Amino acid sequence: MTDQIEQSLKETKRAEKRAAEEIKQLAREQARRKANLAREQAIEEDQKEREAKRAEKRAAEEIRQSARDQARRKANLAREQAIEEDQKARKLKAKKQTRE
């Protein structure tokens, strides 16, 4: 009978030890999941910040490019107008010379 009681006590101790280990394991897993989630959120936030900075840079570059394009168009138009005026002046000069 004592052997049975001792055996039962040993089994109970093992069961308690196993239950305590399971609780510790669950706590470790929960802590690991929490840490992983925090890490993923930090990475996601960092990516959002990087994307926002890239978008700002892209928008600023588009504005600069638009200004450069506009300046180029103005310069081309001015050049074309100068050429046109020069051609008109030459034609007038040529007409005057042919009249004389």
Protein Blocks (a to p, Z undefined) as FASTA:
>chain_A
ZZmmmmmmmmmmmmmmmmmmmmmmmmmmmmmmmmmmmmmmmmmmmmmmmmmmmmmmmmmm
mmmmmmmmmmmmmmmmmmmmmmmmmmmmmmmmmmmmmmZZ
